[in-house]
């Protein structure tokens, strides 16, 4: 253990779903108080904080509820990658020795219906929205269709991802969708954008998640089994990659921010993808999870169908993915989603998962988020 190492010593979560009469800030406060209690700390013990929310208020306003202690509080907003960026920002505070204990919180409360975005916010002209391309379901369907054509995959793989996600969600008390669905039910549900049906997409939702981080010289005093944040890396898109709200498409996209962020995280942690015991991948839709399996290095392109058919990605398989049901079963409150991934992996590595526990005492975890307009954040976590 080095004093420069960063550990997660507390986790807290407000259940995802729909919660009438409860605001996004309420859910963020609930999660943050739960994480502090998990670490055995008071708000006055926290040296700094970072928070993220897309539409549900300013996270730094939580100080009025938790205590006006004067600490620095940074607010971030990076689409679906908000949680990963918040975690990276908190880690930088610790490694720079600007703080000993940092709290991270994310929350959101989205209305029903697909996410709506203003093209001007992404540097695009109004024509882009008039064509329908600001509707993200179209983008994910096009990317899936192209990827599946290039690598010989079909809709049966898409349904297998959703079937497993809903099974994991049914076992997890914090998930929104708590009912199992068969692959046939997934395939036969209403078509949204070909080849993706209703149950192959996540839904905008509500929820909150918080983590408490500490430097190595404090972590083992605060937690019986702290989880080391071995790496957290953030990358943006390169020229030629096909991303959300991209106004053009390269003939042969060979890169994505997910490839770069994952490779950087594994290199920084000095760990190979094959050493991962449990993973969380962005599954805005089932096609995205399949693409991200290969982009993050967990498998080869085109190998996904074999892994899904074999049960390798189930919680008791050789490559457990999205053991809490992911976004497909949990929904996606944007500010909380990336932190939910880390919350789940930490609990898995500590042997206290709230749903399906990965057997065999896992010690290496990986998380991956992806957000508009082409941003990815990845982490590698290890248990000692």
Secondary structure as GFF3:
##gff-version 3
##sequence-region A 1 384
A	DSSP	beta_strand	6	17	.	.	.	ID=ss1
A	DSSP	alpha_helix	24	39	.	.	.	ID=ss2
A	DSSP	three_ten_helix	43	45	.	.	.	ID=ss3
A	DSSP	beta_strand	48	52	.	.	.	ID=ss4
A	DSSP	three_ten_helix	59	62	.	.	.	ID=ss5
A	DSSP	alpha_helix	63	66	.	.	.	ID=ss6
A	DSSP	beta_strand	72	76	.	.	.	ID=ss7
A	DSSP	three_ten_helix	79	81	.	.	.	ID=ss8
A	DSSP	alpha_helix	82	95	.	.	.	ID=ss9
A	DSSP	beta_strand	101	109	.	.	.	ID=ss10
A	DSSP	three_ten_helix	119	122	.	.	.	ID=ss11
A	DSSP	alpha_helix	126	130	.	.	.	ID=ss12
A	DSSP	alpha_helix	136	151	.	.	.	ID=ss13
A	DSSP	alpha_helix	155	170	.	.	.	ID=ss14
A	DSSP	alpha_helix	183	188	.	.	.	ID=ss15
A	DSSP	beta_strand	191	193	.	.	.	ID=ss16
A	DSSP	beta_strand	196	197	.	.	.	ID=ss17
A	DSSP	three_ten_helix	198	200	.	.	.	ID=ss18
A	DSSP	beta_strand	206	215	.	.	.	ID=ss19
A	DSSP	alpha_helix	216	222	.	.	.	ID=ss20
A	DSSP	beta_strand	227	236	.	.	.	ID=ss21
A	DSSP	alpha_helix	257	269	.	.	.	ID=ss22
A	DSSP	three_ten_helix	273	275	.	.	.	ID=ss23
A	DSSP	beta_strand	278	280	.	.	.	ID=ss24
A	DSSP	alpha_helix	286	295	.	.	.	ID=ss25
A	DSSP	alpha_helix	304	310	.	.	.	ID=ss26
A	DSSP	beta_strand	320	321	.	.	.	ID=ss27
A	DSSP	alpha_helix	326	330	.	.	.	ID=ss28
A	DSSP	alpha_helix	334	349	.	.	.	ID=ss29
A	DSSP	beta_strand	364	371	.	.	.	ID=ss30
A	DSSP	beta_strand	375	383	.	.	.	ID=ss31
###
